[in-house]
Amino acid sequence: MLSGIRVSLLHGWRALETTFDRAFGARDNPLRHLGALGFYFFWVAAASGIYLYVFFDTSVAGAYRSVEALRHQPWLIGSVARSLHRYASDGFVAVMFLHLVKETLAAHYRGFRLFSWLTGVPLIWLVYVSGIGGYWLVWDRVAQFSAAATMEWLDWLPLFGEPLARNFLHAGSVSDRFFSLLVFVHIGVPLLLLLGMWVHIQRVSLADTAPPRRLGWGVAVALLALSLLKPALSAPPAHLDTEPARVALDWFYLFVHPLAYRTSAGFAWALVFGATLLLAAAPLLSRARPEPVAKVDPENCNGCGRCVADCPYAAVQLVPHSLKGKYRMQAQVDPDLCAACGICAGACPSSTPFRRMETLVSGIDMPLLPIGVLRGRLDSALSRLVSRPRVVIFGCECAADVNTLAAPGVASFSLPCIGNLPPSFVEYALRNGADRVLVTGCREGDCAYRFGNRWIEQRFSGEREPHLRRHVARERVRIAWANAGDEERLRAQLTEFCEPRARRLS
């Protein structure tokens, strides 16, 4: 039941992405670059924070005055810097949670993604420790309320001998040393966060850490406009001898305070710890069986390194060749990192159906659908195509179901990822009776294995090896990206692709 709900929500998310595609274009869709936007907002917050620190007075009496003085700097520089720091920090939280929702709905918490998932969970805590501490530095009424509420919340835990909230009962209880500690935490925790973000992407090749240029400029303009139209302002200064009657909270960071007051401190702790444990335990709750990983055949591996360059998860590396005197190096697969996507097999130069071998064996291949088996199935399907135009469709198991396009003149093949397709199979199909070849997979920017559709486009255009040879008639080949659920849209593209040819043949 839960799996069905997750799949339904995933379809809803993809529909939302499609809507954003129409507005921004697939390449600049912010929902397809959430991780990159996280890094982007981090660097904006860091750069603006460094500027603010230059003018900050780390004392009880001077903290509020130094922050307020930023409003009076020439050309609104200080006000804009403070607002950018605030809104970039809020933006970081927003994209972090959207990224978490997307990855959860796609079940990206198991197998080869386990490391990235588990290293991402502690980052949520670091973000909130840094953000809440940053609000205290302003030392206004919001900071006073947040500090007192946090201490009352911490006092619920049986960890401290005396109540921490007593340190915020009167004006003389807070010293300059407290602000020195806050500054240390507010600088040190983001550095730990940056280190954690770096670790988080270590098992991801070519990690998306910078948004496309147009998206980056668009976000920068939006942040700047927001900073000018609605600058971040302080509440009245903190006064510990009186309780603030009403404060305007930043709900991105300070939501836990009203939650604890409306329910209880125990409930708030149970919710936060429960959510953390649930995220950490998500891989254990999954029952999906791992697919057999890629296998290397030393006899046919020459150590060219194309599989290493194309693997999205750094699961392939070059090691000294096991057959001495054959070649110097060969590929080796780390089974803990392999996604079983087959992109490495699609990159291997030995994965060509034109090799004159009765049993085609490539240097690196997928056990469930070896290249030799794919060639055999293609030969068999081509011999059975009688209705014209004769069309061969290569699709992706994670995208639109190409089996729904079955027809007397259509042969369809579903691969683990469209990046598993060696370009030479397109030429082979056209040479052996196919009139048209349609290649499909996940929509642009939405590949289940990150780079499958990008590598296919680059291989077909000649930008990446192995490439589709230039003499192949491009009018007989078409790429049509379509996610699961887009079968009717794909059928319409197939019809439009085939009808001109059908008219010429009739």
N, C-alpha and C positions, 0 to 999 in steps of 0.2 A: 504493500500500500504506500509506504513512504517513498519507495522507488518510483512509483507511478506519479506521485505528487511532484517529486523532483523533476521528472522528465517533462511534466506539464509546465512547470515553472520555467524549465530550460527553454521550451518552445516559446513561452512568453517573452523571455529575455532576448531570444534571437529575433523575435518580431520587433522588439524595441530597437535592437541594433539595426535592423533593416530600415526602420523609420528614420533613425539617425543617419543611415547611409544616404538617404534621399536628401537630407538637409546639409550634410557635411561632405558627402562623398566617402566611399569605403576607406580610402587611404588616410583621410583626416578625421575619421569618426573617433571621438574621444572615448567611446565605450570599447574600442578595439586597442586602445593604448593606455589602459588604466595604470599598469605598472610603470610605464615611461612617465606618465603624468605624476606619479608618486615621487619619482626622482626629481622631476622638474620642480614641483612645489617645495620639496625639501631644499633644493639649492636656492630658490627664491627666498625662503624663510631664513636660510643660513646667511645669505649675503646681506639681507636687510637686518638680521639680528646682529651681525658684526658691526654694522653702522650704528645701530642703537646702543650697543655696548660702549662705544667710544664716548658717548655723552651721558652714560648712566652713572649715577652716584649711589654707591653701595652703602647706604646708611639709612636709618629709619627716617631721619628728618629730610634727607635729600632725595630719596628714591622717587617720591611722588612729584617733587618739584622738577627734577631732571627730566622725567617723562613728559610733564606738562610743557616744559620749555621747548620741546621739539615742535610744538604747534607754531612757535614764533620764529622758526628758522626761515631764512630767505627762500623764496621760490617754493615754499611748502615742502621742501625736501624732507625735513624731519617728519612732518605729518604723513607724507606719502610713504616714507620708509616704515613707519610704525603700522600704517594700514596694510601695506604689502605683507609685513610680517604676520599680521593677524589673519588676513584673508588667505595667504598661502598656507598657513598652518591649518586653517579650516578646510581648505581644498585638499590638503594631504589626508585628513581624516575621511573626507567624502570619498575620494578615489580609493582609499585603503579598504573601506567597507564595500564599495561597489566591486572592487577586485576580489574581495573575500566571497561575496555573493556569487559572482560569476564562476569562480573556481569551485565553489561548493556545488552549485547546480550542475556543473560539468563533471563532477566527481573526480576532480584533479587532486586527490589526496591519497593515492595509493600507488603501489608499484614504483616505477621509476621516478614518480613525482613526490615520493614520500619525504625525501630530504628537504626539498623546497617547502613543502607544506609545514613540516615540523619546525623548521627554522623561521617560518613566518609568524607562528603563533606568539612567541615572546615579543615580537616587534610591536604588537598592539599595546602591551603594557608599557614599553619604553616610550611610545608616542604620548600616552596619557600622563605618565610621570613628568615628562618634559613639558607638555602643554599646560598642565595644571600649575606646575611650579612657575611657569612663565607668567601666568596671571597674578601670582602672588607678588612678583617683582614690582608691579605697578603700585601696589600698596594703597589701593583705593577701597571703597566700600565693597566692591565685588571681591577683591582680594581678601579682605577681612572676613567676609562671609564664607568664602571657599576654604580659607585656612582653618577657621573654627569648625566648619562642617566636616572637613577631612580629618581633623584631630578627633572629633567626636566619633566619626566612623571607625578610625583606627583603634580608639579606646574600647570598642566592642570586642576586639581580639584580645585574648588573655596573654598578651606578650609584654606588656609594660607594667612596671610596678606602680607608678603614679599616673593619673589621667593626663594625657598630653594636652587636652583642651584647657587646662589650667594656665598654660603658657600664653593664652590669648584672652585673658580675662580683664586686664587693665593695661593702660598705656605703657607703663614701665616694664612690662614683662617681655617685650620684644627688643632685642639689642641689635647693634650694627653687625655683630658676628652672625646673626641669623641671616642677614642679607648677603653676607659673604658666602655663607653656605648655600643659599639659594642660587647665587650666580654660578658657583662651582657645579651644582647639580644641573642647572639649566644649560651649561656648556658641556659638561661631561656626558650626560645622558644622550643628547643628540649625536655625540661622537660614537657612543656605543650603538645607537640606532643606525648610523651610517655603516659601521662595521657589520652589524647584523644584516643590513640590506645587501651588503657585498657578499656575505656568506650565503644569503638567501638565493642568489642567482649563480652561485659557483658551478652548479651542475646543469646549467643552461647555456648552450652555445649561442653566441651572438645575441645576448640578452637585450631586450628592448628597453634601454635606459634613457632614451631621449626621444621625445615625440617628433613627428614630422615637422618640417620647418613652418609650414602654414599653420598647423595646429598650435605650435609653440608660440608663434607671433600672435595668434588669435587669443590665446590664454593670457599672454602678457598684456595685450590691449585691454582685455576684460578686467584683469586685476587692477590695472592702472586707472581705468574708468571708475571702477567701484571705489578705489581709494580716494579719488577726487570727489565723487558724488556723495559718498557716505563714509567719511573718514572715521577711523577708530578713535573713540574718545574715552577719557577716564570718567568714572563716577566720582563723586566727592571723595576727599581723602579719608583714609581709614581713621577711625576713632574707637579704640578698644573699650572705652568707658561706656559706650552706648552700642546697642545692637542696631544694625541697618534694618529699616522697616521694609524696604522694597529695593531689589536690585535687578538689573537686566543681565541675564546670564547668556553666555555663549553655549548653546545647547550641544555643539559639537564636542566640547570638552567637559563641561560642568554638569551634564545631565544627571550624574550619579548623586549629586547633593539633594535635589528635590525628590529623586527616587527613594533615597534613604529616609527622608523626612515623611514622605507620603505613606511609605510601607514601614520598614524598620531597617536598622543597620544590619541585622542578621540576614534579612531577606536580600538586601543589596549585595552583601558578601556572597550569599549562596548563588545569586544570579551571576555575578562576575566570575567566581571560581567555577561554577557549573558550566558556564559558556566556555571558559578556558579548557577545562577538562574534556568537554564534548568535542572541541576542535582538535585537541591533542589525540583523542581516542577515535576520531573519525576513520582513520585508516584501518583500525581493528574491527570496525563495524561493517566494513565492506566485504562482501562475499565473492567478488569477482575473481575469476581464475586468471592468473597471468598467462599471456600468450607466449608460445615458444620464441625465444630470442633469436637474433640473427646468428648464423653459423659461417665460419670462415673455412674455405677449402684451400689449404696451403698450395696444392698443385696448381691452382688457377689464380692465386693472388700474387701480384707482382709488386705490392707495396707502393702503388702510385699515390695513395693518400686521398683520393677523391671522396671515399666514404667517410674519412675523418673530417674533411672540410664540410660535408653536407649534413652530418648527423646533428640533429637539433639539441641533443642532450649530452654531448661529449661522451658517448658510450663506446666509441671506437677510437683506438689509438694504434700507432705503429710500434711494433716490437721487432727484434731480430728474427729473421726467417727461421722457421723450424726445420726446413729442408736445406741443409748446407750446400752451397754451390748453386742453388736454384735462383734466388734473388737475395738481395741484402736485407730487405725488410718485408714484413707482412702485417696485415690488419689483425687486431685482437679485440674482441667484444667483451665489455664488462656487463655481465647479465643483470646486475643490480641497477644499471642505468638504462639498459636497452628498452625502448618503447615498443618494439616489435612492429614498427611502422613500415619497414622495408625501404626507407629512403636511401639507405646505404646501398642496397641491391640495385636501385634505379640509377645510382651514380657510378656503379662498377663498369669499367670498359669491357669486361668479359661477359656482361649480361646482354649480349646481342644475339638475336635469333638467327643471324646470318652465319654464325659459326657452324662449320660442317662437322657436327658431332651427333652421333645417333642419340646419345644422352647428353643434353646440354647441361653443363655444370659451370656455375660462375664462381668468382673468387669469394664473394660474400652473398649469402642468400637467406631467404625465409623458409623455414621448414614446412609451414602450412601451405605455401604457394611458391614453390621453387620456380625459377625462371624457365627451366626445362619443361615443367608441367604447364606453365602458361603458354609456351610455344606450342605444345601438343594440343592444348585446348583450342588455341587460335586456329591452327591448321584444320582441326576437325570442324570447327564452326564455319570457316570459310568454304569448306567443301560442301556444306549443307545450305548455303545461302543461294536461293534461286530467284527470289523476287528482287526486282531492281527499283531504286538504287540499293546496292548492297552496302550496309553501314555497319561499322564496328564501333562500339562504344566502350571506352575505358573509364570506369568510375571508381568511386571511393566508398568504402564501407561506412565511413563516418558522415557521408554527405547524402545527396538525393539517391534513392534506390533505383539504379539503372535497370534492374530486372523488371520494373513496371513498364518499361518501354519495349518489351518483347513484341516482335512482329516477324512475319516470314522473311523479311529482308534485313533484319537487325540481329546482330550478335553482340551481347553485352558481357563485360568482364568487370567484376568488382574486386579491387585491390585493397590491402590494408590502408593505404594512403596513396593518393595519386602520384606522390613523389616516388613511389615504388616502380613507376612505369619507366623503363628505359626508352628514350626517344626512338631508337631503332625499331621498336615494335610497331610504331606508326608507319614507318616506311615499309616494313615487312608486310603489314596488312594491306597497304595500297598496292604493293607489287604482286600480291597473291590473290587478287580478286576483289578487294574492297573498293567501292567507288568513293566512299566518304569515311572519315574517322572523326568521331566526336570524343573529346576528352573533357571530363567533368570532375569536380571535387568540391570541397567546402568553398564557401564564398570568399572573396578576396578579403584578406586580413583576418579570416576566421578559421584557418586550417587547424584541425584537431591536433596536428603534430607540428604546428608553428610555420614550417617552411615548405610544405609539400607543394602547394600551388605556386609559391614564388619560384621555387627551383624549376618547376616544369615550364613556367613562362620564360625563364632565363635560358633553359636548355633549348627551347623551341626557337628563341630569338638568336641563339648563337653566343650569348653572353657567358654561358656556363657549360662545362663539359660533364658528360657527353652531350653533344648538341645534335639537333635534328638537321640533317644535311641539307644544303641550300637547294639542291635540285628537286627536293620534294615539293610538289605543287601545293602552295599554302592555301589555295582556294578549296582544296579537298580536305583540309584539316581545320577544325574549329575547337576552341576552348570555350566552355560555357560553365561558369561556376554556379552551383546550386546546392544549398544546404538540405538536410533531411526535412521533408515537408514541402519542398519546392518542386516536386515531381511534375506537376502540371506545367509549371513555368519551363522546366527542362524539356517537356514534351513539345511545347510550342516552339522552342528554339530548334529542336530536332526537325520538326516539320518545316520550319522556315529554311533550315540548312539544306534539306533534301529536295524540296519542291522544284527549285530551278533546275537541278540535275534531272529530275524525273521528267520535266517538260522537254529537255533536250533529248532524252533517250526515247521518248514516245514518238 
